[in-house]
Amino acid sequence: MPLSDLTILDMSRVLAGPYCTQLFADLGASVWKLEPLHGDDTRTWGPPFVGGESAYFLSVNKGKQSFSVNLKDERGQKLIGQLAAQADILVENFKVGDLLRYGLDYTALSDLNPLLIYCSITGFGQTGPRAKEAGYDAAMQGMTGLMSITGETEGEPVKVGVAVIDVLTGLHAAVAILAALHERNHTGRGKHLDISLFEVGLASLVNQVQTTLITGRNPGRMGSAHPQLVPYQAFKAKDEYFVLAVGNDNQFKKLCQIIGQNGLSEDECFSSNEARVTHRQTLIPILSDVFIKETKSYWLNQLSSAGVPAMPVNTIGDALADPQSFARNLVQSYQHPLSGEIKTLKSPISQQELKPPPFLGEHTHSILQTLGLNDNELDTLERDGVIKRGRGK
């Protein structure tokens, strides 16, 4: 695997950080997942649960190694420092200043390991008036303006159905780490990466942010419609919804031919995308009145045959059952020690054999043994509440 020579000290919890380190695990890196004695919070986020583990935890912790250390104990802090000295990358999402109190900040650890790439993921970054505030995806969807453009035009603000800013932050962090690894090859030194949900959330609004900067006006909620393309939204057929995604004028001409409305593409109000955006309130009702007369399958067949982009509005189950999912072998499985076979999605960037997520503290023994600790020392640390060893030890 391409990253099999890397060791990641994962001091993150919940989603953004674990999503980032999951990508590294998918590509072969050894990921040492530090957990408090009670475990990552998402272990209890459910139902559903499988073998005592939540679906949430299972989704972003496959193939990692869990070790459990009490960071409030000085001996625990020392253990983490020693592990950081061996690691290539450290990923953490503690509140700004928390790890400084434990002597585990970048300055302290880079003295132990000048090659260390230390990635901090926080709500608002390491500086600024909000730096010490916590960051949660739902709150960030509100804070960045994402909720202001999500939902029906006259409806209430709506959160995207998954923690999308967390996921995108994990992706941005992984890219930044890979760039830092490349830089380290030239400089011979690691660095501190400061990644914030707030900045990633804003950056991920792309054209909507650029529109606001250019016009000085705030875009609003448009349901499934697009602010700069028409028709580009969901339409109701006789039975179900489908999504039409006309991206250029030639596709619009083909659409008009399919629905028997050739005159629309010749009308100066609709002949160009700019004109269609200006006159969307006139055009959309015309199209809606046509699409409601036939079934979703009918329209998808017609549109697909003509090369006009259109797709069904699937449930997640529908998407997983699509022939494309089978052809790409997207749904795979691994053997869980307690629950047997568990289905999961394969990584879109890796063909590595799937491994189950770890039990809490499952690898505490093996990871801390790399520091030269013997069984008696580990027993003492566990008895004193400094570490926790779980199933598999």
C-alpha positions in Angstrom: 0.0 0.0 0.0 1.3 3.5 -0.9 1.4 4.8 2.7 2.4 1.6 4.5 5.6 3.2 5.8 3.7 6.0 7.8 2.5 5.9 11.4 -0.3 8.3 12.4 -1.0 9.2 16.0 -4.7 9.9 15.8 -5.7 12.1 18.8 -9.0 13.1 17.2 -12.6 12.2 18.0 -16.1 12.1 16.4 -15.8 12.8 12.6 -13.6 15.4 10.9 -10.3 14.0 12.4 -11.3 10.3 12.2 -12.5 10.8 8.6 -9.0 12.2 7.8 -7.1 9.4 9.4 -9.5 6.8 7.9 -8.2 7.9 4.5 -4.7 7.2 5.7 -5.7 3.8 7.1 -7.3 3.0 3.7 -4.0 3.7 2.0 -2.1 1.4 4.3 -0.8 3.7 7.1 -0.7 2.4 10.7 -3.2 4.6 12.6 -2.8 4.6 16.4 -6.2 5.8 17.6 -5.9 7.4 21.0 -9.2 7.1 23.0 -10.1 8.3 26.5 -10.8 5.6 29.0 -14.5 5.8 28.2 -13.9 5.7 24.4 -14.6 7.9 21.4 -18.0 9.6 21.9 -19.3 8.1 18.7 -19.1 4.6 20.1 -22.4 5.4 21.9 -24.0 7.4 19.1 -27.0 5.3 18.1 -28.9 3.2 17.5 -28.2 1.3 15.4 -25.5 -0.8 17.1 -23.7 -3.9 15.8 -21.8 -6.0 18.3 -22.0 -3.2 20.8 -20.6 -0.7 18.4 -22.5 2.1 16.7 -22.9 2.4 13.0 -21.4 5.9 13.3 -18.2 4.7 14.9 -17.9 1.7 12.5 -18.1 4.1 9.5 -14.8 5.9 10.0 -12.5 3.7 12.1 -11.9 0.6 10.0 -8.4 -0.9 10.2 -7.2 1.4 13.0 -5.5 0.4 16.2 -7.1 1.6 19.5 -5.2 2.4 22.6 -6.7 4.1 25.7 -4.7 6.6 27.8 -5.8 9.0 30.5 -4.3 12.4 29.4 -5.1 14.0 32.7 -2.4 11.9 34.3 1.2 13.0 33.8 2.3 9.5 33.1 -0.3 9.3 30.3 1.0 12.6 28.9 4.5 11.2 28.9 3.4 8.1 27.1 1.8 10.2 24.3 4.9 12.3 24.0 7.0 9.2 23.5 4.6 7.8 20.9 4.7 11.2 19.1 8.4 10.9 18.9 8.0 7.8 16.8 5.1 9.0 14.7 5.2 10.7 11.2 1.9 12.5 11.7 -0.3 13.6 14.6 -3.9 14.6 14.1 -5.8 16.2 16.9 -9.1 18.1 17.4 -8.8 19.3 21.0 -9.9 22.8 21.8 -7.3 25.5 21.3 -4.9 25.4 24.3 -5.9 22.1 25.8 -2.9 20.1 24.6 -0.6 23.0 25.6 -1.7 22.4 29.2 -0.7 18.7 28.9 2.7 19.6 27.3 1.5 18.0 24.0 1.4 21.1 21.8 3.3 21.3 18.6 6.2 23.3 20.0 6.8 20.7 22.7 6.4 17.7 20.5 8.4 19.1 17.6 11.3 19.4 19.9 11.0 15.6 20.5 10.4 14.9 16.8 11.4 17.6 14.3 10.0 15.5 11.5 6.5 15.5 13.0 3.6 16.8 10.9 1.1 18.0 13.5 -2.4 18.7 12.2 -4.8 20.6 14.4 -8.5 20.5 13.4 -10.7 23.0 15.3 -13.9 24.9 14.8 -12.3 28.3 14.1 -8.6 27.8 13.9 -5.8 28.6 16.3 -6.2 32.4 16.2 -8.9 35.1 16.1 -11.7 36.1 18.5 -13.5 32.7 18.2 -10.5 30.5 18.4 -11.4 29.0 21.8 -15.0 28.2 20.7 -16.0 24.6 20.0 -17.0 23.6 16.5 -19.8 21.2 15.7 -20.9 20.5 12.2 -24.6 21.5 12.6 -23.5 24.8 14.2 -21.0 25.4 11.4 -23.6 24.8 8.7 -25.4 27.7 10.3 -22.4 29.8 11.0 -20.9 29.6 7.5 -24.2 30.4 5.7 -24.7 26.8 4.3 -28.1 26.6 6.1 -29.2 29.9 4.7 -29.0 28.5 1.1 -30.4 25.0 2.0 -34.1 24.2 2.0 -37.2 25.4 0.1 -37.5 29.0 -0.9 -40.2 29.9 1.7 -39.2 27.2 4.2 -37.0 27.1 7.3 -33.2 26.8 7.2 -32.3 23.1 6.7 -29.1 21.2 7.6 -27.6 19.0 4.9 -28.5 15.4 5.8 -24.9 14.4 6.7 -22.1 16.2 8.6 -20.8 17.6 5.3 -18.5 20.2 6.8 -16.8 17.6 9.0 -16.3 15.3 6.0 -14.9 18.1 3.9 -12.6 19.3 6.7 -11.3 15.7 7.0 -10.6 15.7 3.3 -8.9 19.1 3.4 -6.8 18.0 6.3 -5.6 14.9 4.5 -4.6 16.9 1.4 -2.7 19.4 3.6 -0.9 16.5 5.4 0.1 14.9 2.1 1.5 18.3 0.9 3.4 18.7 4.2 4.9 15.2 3.7 6.1 16.2 0.3 7.5 19.4 1.7 9.3 17.5 4.4 11.1 15.5 1.8 12.8 18.7 0.7 13.2 20.6 4.0 13.8 17.7 6.4 11.3 19.2 8.9 7.7 18.8 9.9 5.2 21.6 10.4 2.0 22.6 12.2 -1.2 22.6 10.1 -4.0 24.7 11.3 -7.3 23.5 9.7 -10.7 24.9 10.7 -14.3 23.8 10.1 -15.3 27.5 9.6 -12.8 28.1 6.8 -13.4 24.8 5.1 -17.2 25.4 5.3 -16.9 28.8 3.7 -14.5 27.5 1.0 -16.9 24.7 0.2 -19.6 27.2 -0.7 -17.5 28.0 -3.8 -19.7 29.8 -6.4 -22.2 31.0 -3.8 -19.4 32.8 -1.8 -18.0 34.2 -5.1 -21.4 35.5 -6.0 -21.8 37.3 -2.7 -18.3 38.8 -3.0 -19.1 40.1 -6.5 -22.7 41.3 -6.0 -22.8 42.1 -2.4 -26.0 40.2 -2.2 -26.7 37.1 -0.1 -28.1 34.1 -2.1 -31.2 32.5 -0.6 -32.8 29.1 -0.4 -33.9 27.7 -3.7 -34.9 24.1 -2.9 -33.2 21.8 -5.4 -32.7 24.6 -8.0 -29.4 26.0 -9.1 -28.6 29.8 -8.8 -26.8 29.9 -12.1 -28.2 27.1 -14.3 -31.8 26.6 -15.5 -33.3 24.0 -15.7 -31.2 22.3 -13.1 -33.4 20.9 -10.3 -35.8 18.2 -9.3 -39.1 17.8 -11.1 -42.2 15.8 -10.2 -43.2 13.1 -12.7 -46.5 11.4 -12.6 -45.3 9.0 -9.9 -41.9 10.2 -8.4 -39.3 12.9 -8.6 -36.3 13.0 -10.9 -33.4 15.5 -11.3 -32.8 17.3 -14.5 -29.4 18.9 -15.0 -29.2 20.9 -18.2 -25.7 22.3 -18.3 -25.6 24.0 -21.7 -27.8 25.4 -24.5 -27.5 22.4 -26.8 -28.8 20.1 -24.0 -31.7 22.5 -23.6 -32.5 22.2 -27.3 -32.6 18.5 -27.0 -34.8 18.7 -24.0 -37.3 20.9 -25.9 -37.4 18.3 -28.7 -38.1 15.5 -26.2 -41.0 17.3 -24.6 -42.4 18.6 -27.9 -41.7 22.2 -27.1 -39.2 23.2 -29.8 -40.4 26.8 -29.7 -39.0 27.2 -26.1 -35.4 26.9 -27.3 -36.0 29.5 -30.0 -37.7 32.0 -27.6 -35.2 34.8 -26.7 -36.4 34.4 -23.1 -35.0 30.9 -23.0 -32.5 30.5 -25.8 -29.5 31.0 -23.6 -28.7 29.9 -20.0 -28.4 33.6 -18.9 -31.9 34.2 -20.3 -33.3 31.1 -18.7 -31.9 32.1 -15.3 -33.5 35.6 -15.7 -36.9 34.0 -16.7 -36.8 30.9 -14.5 -40.2 31.8 -12.9 -41.8 31.5 -16.3 -39.9 28.5 -17.6 -40.1 26.2 -14.6 -43.9 26.0 -14.4 -44.0 25.2 -18.2 -41.7 22.3 -17.7 -43.4 21.1 -14.6 -46.7 20.9 -16.4 -45.1 18.7 -19.0 -43.2 16.4 -16.7 -46.2 15.6 -14.4 -47.9 13.9 -17.4 -45.6 10.9 -17.6 -43.7 8.6 -15.2 -40.2 9.0 -13.9 -39.0 6.0 -15.8 -40.5 7.4 -19.0 -38.7 10.7 -18.7 -35.4 9.1 -17.6 -35.4 6.8 -20.6 -36.2 9.6 -23.0 -33.7 12.0 -21.5 -30.9 9.5 -21.3 -31.4 8.4 -24.9 -31.0 12.0 -26.0 -27.9 12.7 -23.9 -29.7 15.1 -21.5 -28.4 14.6 -17.9 -31.1 13.3 -15.6 -31.1 10.9 -12.7 -33.7 9.5 -10.2 -34.0 10.9 -6.7 -32.8 7.8 -5.0 -33.0 6.7 -1.4 -29.6 5.5 0.0 -30.9 2.0 -0.4 -31.7 2.6 -4.0 -28.2 4.0 -4.7 -26.6 1.0 -3.0 -28.7 -1.4 -5.1 -27.9 0.4 -8.4 -26.2 -1.9 -11.0 -23.3 0.6 -11.0 -22.7 -0.1 -7.3 -22.6 -3.9 -8.0 -20.3 -3.4 -11.0 -17.9 -1.3 -8.9 -18.2 -3.7 -5.9 -18.9 -0.8 -3.7 -20.6 -2.8 -0.9 -18.1 -5.1 0.7 -17.9 -6.8 4.1 -15.5 -7.8 6.8 -15.7 -10.2 9.8 -16.4 -8.6 13.1 -15.2 -10.6 16.1 -18.6 -10.4 17.8 -21.1 -9.8 15.1 -19.7 -11.9 12.2 -20.1 -10.4 8.7 -20.7 -6.6 8.6 -21.4 -4.9 5.3 -19.7 -1.6 4.6 -18.7 0.7 1.7 -15.3 0.2 0.2 -12.9 3.1 0.1 -13.2 5.1 -3.2 -9.4 5.5 -3.2 -8.1 2.1 -2.0 -8.4 -1.6 -2.8 -6.9 -2.7 0.5 -8.6 -5.6 2.3 -11.1 -4.4 4.8 -10.4 -4.7 8.5 -12.8 -4.2 11.3 -12.7 -1.1 13.6 -10.9 -1.8 16.9 -12.4 -2.5 20.3 -11.7 0.2 22.8 -8.1 -0.3 24.0 -7.7 -3.4 21.9 -4.1 -2.4 20.9 -3.0 -0.5 24.1 -0.7 -3.4 24.9 1.0 -3.7 21.5 1.3 0.0 20.9 2.8 0.8 24.3 5.2 -2.2 24.0 6.9 -0.2 21.3 8.1 2.1 24.0 9.8 -0.8 25.8 7.1 -1.2 28.5 6.8 -4.7 30.0 3.7 -6.5 31.2 4.3 -5.5 34.9 4.6 -1.9 34.0 1.5 -2.0 31.8 -0.4 -3.8 34.6 0.6 -1.0 37.1 -0.5 1.7 34.7 -3.8 0.0 34.1 -4.4 -0.5 37.9 -3.7 3.2 38.4 -6.2 4.3 35.8 -3.6 5.7 33.4 -4.4 3.2 30.6 -7.1 0.8 29.6 -6.6 -2.4 27.8 -9.5 -3.9 26.1 -10.5 -7.1 24.2 -7.4 -8.5 22.4 -5.0 -6.5 24.7 
